[in-house]
Amino acid sequence: QYTQYMLNDLAINAAVAGKDNFADVRSNNRYQWSGLTDAPRTYMLTLHSPLKNRNMGLGTQIYTDIVGPTRRIGISLAYAYHIKIAEKTKLAMGISAGIQQWGIDGHKLILHDAGDDNLLTQYQTKTVPDFGAGLYVYNIKWYIGLSAPQLYQSPIKLYDGGDNKGTLVRHFILNGAYKFDVSSDFKIEPSFLVKYANPAPLEIDLGARVIYQEQIWLGAGYRHNDAITALVGFMYKNYLMIGYSYDFTTSNLKKYSSGTHELMLGLRFSKQQSKSWADDVETK
């Protein structure tokens, strides 16, 4: 779960890989429900770049997701093919493949019924394959994406002799945004994110950013039955991005949590950027 989902599309859709004319690195670090013991923490690192012919892109993501006694660690590679479908609009089709390690810390478990006490003394792990796919339609003004992470529901057989019914759960994610020009300096970008994973209820994020000269932005959002969000960010010389968001919890957890913090860092690498760095060095 990310509040700054609009700033790191590759984290949710493999088809994003190579959509820009530069290499892009992003890191999302989320500390959810501060004040709760063993609250969720998520760390994500993504990298993607176009290939020389600009019709294809490659990317990768590495993540750790910790929730209570469970931990997920994963790495995946993404490939996307981009097709021009209108004068300024492209369609990208992407797939991803990788591995995911599920782990559970028995020391943090309390058995509801008496059973195998060995469950309480082991850190049990299982590594499984992970595949995903996505579609992404975009131009300079707007984008809309549809993705299916964990498309293959890999079985997770953590314990020998168990019922072994656990599997990765297939997710479906729909997201998009549109950037409106208010003036030569200001733009407004509303965005949305819809997530579904059976049997959990549908989850909807709605938000908007006010952007000044493509360098500074302020935003706010709403996540249904969960939180009101606020975010701020800055782009330095079109290559270094820093973003921060805070979630004001609106569910019953607000009695126990002071909110959620999320920090995002980004770097862009391009020939134009390299040239500007070289010019700066020569000037000095």
C-alpha positions in Angstrom: 0.0 0.0 0.0 1.4 3.4 -1.0 0.1 6.9 -0.6 2.4 8.2 -3.3 1.3 5.6 -5.8 1.2 8.3 -8.5 4.9 8.8 -8.2 6.1 5.2 -8.7 3.9 3.4 -11.2 6.4 0.6 -11.7 5.7 -0.6 -8.2 2.2 -1.7 -9.3 2.4 -2.2 -13.1 5.2 -3.9 -15.1 4.0 -2.1 -18.3 5.5 1.2 -17.0 9.1 -0.1 -17.7 10.8 2.2 -20.2 8.0 4.7 -20.7 10.4 7.7 -20.3 13.5 8.7 -22.3 15.7 8.3 -19.2 16.6 5.7 -16.6 14.6 6.1 -13.4 15.3 4.9 -9.8 12.7 5.2 -7.1 12.6 4.2 -3.4 9.4 4.1 -1.3 9.7 3.6 2.4 6.4 3.3 4.3 5.9 3.1 8.1 2.2 2.4 8.7 0.2 3.0 11.8 2.9 4.5 14.0 2.4 3.6 17.7 1.2 0.0 17.0 3.6 -2.8 17.9 4.7 -4.8 14.8 2.8 -2.4 12.5 3.3 -2.8 8.7 6.5 -1.6 7.2 7.2 -1.6 3.4 10.4 -0.9 1.6 10.5 -0.8 -2.2 13.3 -0.1 -4.7 12.4 0.2 -8.5 14.6 0.8 -11.5 13.5 1.0 -15.2 14.9 2.3 -18.4 14.0 2.2 -22.2 16.1 0.2 -24.5 17.9 1.8 -27.5 15.0 1.5 -29.9 12.7 3.2 -27.4 9.9 0.6 -28.1 10.9 -1.6 -25.3 11.8 -1.2 -21.7 13.3 -3.2 -18.8 12.8 -2.8 -15.1 13.2 -4.4 -11.8 11.8 -4.1 -8.3 13.1 -5.3 -4.9 10.9 -5.1 -1.9 10.4 -6.1 1.8 7.0 -6.1 3.4 6.7 -6.7 7.1 3.3 -7.2 8.8 3.3 -8.5 12.4 4.9 -12.0 12.4 5.1 -12.2 8.6 7.7 -11.0 6.2 7.7 -10.9 2.4 11.0 -10.4 0.5 10.8 -10.3 -3.3 12.6 -9.4 -6.5 11.2 -9.3 -10.0 12.2 -8.3 -13.5 9.8 -6.5 -15.8 9.6 -6.2 -19.6 7.4 -3.9 -21.5 6.7 -3.2 -25.2 5.4 0.2 -26.2 3.2 0.8 -29.3 2.1 4.2 -30.7 -1.7 4.2 -31.0 -2.2 7.9 -31.7 -0.1 10.9 -32.5 0.9 11.5 -28.9 -0.4 8.4 -27.2 1.2 5.0 -26.6 0.0 1.6 -25.3 2.4 -0.5 -23.3 2.1 -4.2 -22.5 4.2 -5.6 -19.7 5.0 -8.8 -17.9 7.0 -9.5 -14.8 8.6 -12.6 -13.3 10.5 -13.1 -10.1 10.6 -14.9 -6.8 9.0 -14.1 -3.4 10.1 -15.4 0.0 7.4 -15.7 2.6 8.5 -16.0 6.2 6.7 -16.2 9.5 8.3 -15.8 12.9 6.9 -18.4 15.3 8.2 -16.4 18.4 5.4 -13.9 17.6 2.6 -16.4 17.4 0.0 -17.3 20.0 -1.9 -20.5 19.3 -5.6 -20.3 19.7 -5.8 -24.0 20.3 -3.1 -26.3 21.8 -0.9 -27.8 19.1 2.6 -28.2 17.8 4.8 -26.1 20.1 7.5 -26.2 17.4 5.5 -23.6 15.5 6.3 -21.2 18.3 10.1 -21.6 18.1 10.8 -21.6 14.4 11.3 -18.9 11.8 9.8 -20.7 8.8 10.3 -19.5 5.2 9.1 -20.6 1.7 10.3 -19.2 -1.6 7.9 -19.3 -4.5 7.7 -18.0 -8.1 5.8 -14.8 -8.8 4.4 -13.5 -12.1 2.4 -10.4 -13.1 1.1 -8.6 -16.1 -0.2 -5.1 -17.0 -1.4 -2.7 -19.6 -0.6 1.0 -19.6 -2.0 3.8 -22.0 -0.3 7.2 -21.7 0.8 10.5 -23.1 2.2 13.7 -21.7 -1.1 14.7 -20.2 -2.6 11.6 -18.8 -2.3 7.8 -18.2 -4.4 4.9 -17.2 -3.1 1.5 -16.2 -4.5 -2.0 -15.4 -2.3 -4.6 -13.7 -2.5 -8.0 -12.1 0.3 -8.6 -9.6 0.7 -12.2 -8.3 -1.2 -13.4 -11.4 0.0 -16.9 -10.7 -1.3 -18.0 -7.3 1.8 -19.9 -6.1 1.1 -22.4 -3.3 2.9 -21.5 0.0 3.6 -24.7 1.9 5.2 -23.3 5.0 4.7 -26.3 7.3 5.1 -30.0 6.6 2.0 -31.9 7.4 -0.2 -28.8 7.3 -3.3 -28.4 5.0 -1.2 -26.4 2.6 -4.1 -24.3 1.4 -2.2 -21.0 1.5 -1.4 -19.3 -1.8 -0.3 -16.0 -3.2 -3.5 -14.0 -3.8 -4.1 -12.5 -7.3 -4.6 -8.7 -7.2 -6.2 -6.4 -9.7 -5.2 -2.7 -9.8 -6.6 0.1 -11.9 -5.0 3.6 -11.7 -4.8 6.8 -13.6 -4.2 10.5 -13.6 -4.8 13.7 -15.7 -2.7 16.8 -15.6 -4.6 20.1 -16.2 -2.8 23.3 -17.1 -4.0 26.1 -14.8 -1.4 28.6 -15.9 2.1 28.7 -17.3 3.4 27.9 -13.8 0.7 25.8 -12.2 -0.8 22.4 -13.0 -3.4 20.3 -11.1 -3.2 16.5 -11.3 -6.1 14.5 -10.0 -5.4 10.7 -9.6 -7.1 7.5 -8.5 -6.2 4.0 -7.5 -8.6 1.0 -7.3 -7.4 -2.3 -5.8 -9.2 -5.6 -5.4 -8.1 -8.9 -4.0 -10.6 -11.6 -3.2 -12.1 -11.9 -0.5 -11.0 -8.4 0.7 -13.4 -5.5 0.0 -12.6 -3.1 -2.9 -10.3 -0.3 -1.9 -10.3 3.2 -3.6 -7.8 6.0 -3.3 -8.7 9.5 -4.7 -6.3 12.4 -4.7 -4.9 15.5 -6.4 -1.6 17.4 -6.6 -1.0 21.1 -7.2 2.3 21.3 -9.1 4.4 24.5 -9.5 6.8 24.7 -12.4 7.1 20.9 -12.4 9.3 21.3 -9.3 7.2 21.6 -6.2 3.9 20.0 -5.4 1.4 19.8 -2.6 -1.4 17.2 -2.5 -4.2 15.6 -0.6 -6.2 12.4 -0.9 -8.7 10.1 0.6 -8.5 6.3 1.0 -12.0 4.8 1.6 -12.5 3.6 5.2 -8.9 4.1 6.0 -7.3 7.6 5.9 -7.1 11.2 4.8 -3.7 11.8 3.2 -1.4 14.8 2.7 1.8 14.9 0.6 4.5 17.3 -0.4 7.5 17.0 -2.8 10.3 18.7 -4.6 12.2 18.0 -7.9 15.8 19.4 -7.9 17.2 20.2 -11.4 14.9 17.6 -13.0 16.9 14.7 -11.7 16.5 14.4 -7.9 13.0 13.9 -6.4 12.0 13.9 -2.8 8.5 13.2 -1.6 6.9 12.8 1.8 3.3 11.9 2.8 1.4 11.5 6.0 -1.8 9.5 6.5 -4.4 10.7 9.1 -6.0 7.4 10.1 -9.9 7.6 10.0 -10.7 4.0 10.9 -11.0 2.7 14.5 -7.2 2.3 14.5 -7.0 6.1 15.1 -7.5 5.3 18.8 -4.1 3.5 18.8 -2.1 5.0 16.0 -0.7 8.4 15.4 -0.7 8.0 11.6 1.4 6.7 8.8 4.7 8.1 7.3 6.0 7.5 3.8 9.2 8.8 2.3 10.0 8.6 -1.4 13.3 9.3 -3.1 13.9 9.3 -6.9 16.8 9.8 -9.3 16.7 10.3 -13.1 19.7 9.4 -15.4 19.7 10.7 -19.0 22.2 11.9 -21.7 20.9 15.4 -21.3 21.3 15.2 -17.5 24.9 13.8 -17.9 25.7 16.7 -20.2 24.4 19.3 -17.7 26.5 17.7 -15.0 29.6 17.8 -17.3 28.9 21.5 -18.1 28.6 22.3 -14.3 32.0 20.7 -13.7 33.7 22.6 -16.5 32.2 25.8 -15.3 33.6 25.2 -11.8 
